[in-house]
């Protein structure tokens, strides 16, 4: 399956920045040290060829990883809210 790549933003820097801001809104008042968002190849049978990996890194170096079984360009705010609903609980 071909995944859309923006020719003006081949690394999806703008999209990743937007998603990071949304994640920070969702997990307030928790303020993680760092958030890493990457698109990876997906090996799960129910997944298309790409998945989005979200790593939330706390100041004590604790890392919580979330996987969204869809390409980065298809991730919506509701996907993030669903994935992060139990964060910090």
N, C-alpha and C positions, 0 to 999 in steps of 0.2 A: 504494500500500500504506500503510495507516495504521500509524504507529509509536506504541507505548505511551509516554505521558508521565505521570509520576507527578504527580497534582494537588497533592500536598504538597511536591513538589520539582521544579517545572517546568523548572528549568535543570539538573537532574541533578547538583547540587552534591555530594550524598552519594556518588553513583555515581562521579563523576569523582575525588573524594578517595580512594575505595577503590581505583580503578584506578591512581592515581598511587602509592599505597603499594605495590601489587603490582609495578609497574614498578621502583620503587626496590629492592625485594627481588630482582628478577630480575637487575638489572644491577650488583649489588654485586660488586666493591668500587668500581666506577666510581660517582662521586657527582656527577651532573649539577647544574648551577646551577639549572635550571628544567625542568619538564615541563609542556607544554600539551596538553590533550586536548579536542578539539572534534568535534562531529558536523556533517558537511557534506553537501550534496547530492552525489550520485554520478552521474557521467555515463557511467561504464563500462557496456558492454552486459551484462556478467555480474553486475552489482551491483544490489541492490535500490535503492530510492530514496535511502537514506542510507548514509554511510560514516563511519568513525571515523578521525580524523587525530591522530597522536601526534607531537609535536615534542619532541625531547630536546635541550636547549640546554646546552652546556658552558660552563665559566667563561671560555674564550677566545672566546666567542660563536659557536663552531661549532655548527651545528644539523643534526641528523639527523632526517629525517621518515619516518614509517612510516604506511602506509594499511591499514586493516582494512576490507574490503568488506562491512561489516555495520553496522547501527545500534548506537549506544553501548550500549543496554540488552541487547544480545545478545552483547557481548564477554565472553569467559571468560578465566580465567587461562591456559589452554592456548593461546589465541589470542595472548596477549601473549608467552608463552614462545617460541612459534614465530616471531613477528615480530622479537623482540629477541635471538634466539639468537646472532647474530654481532656484536652490539653490542660495541664496544671491541676488536675483533680486527683 
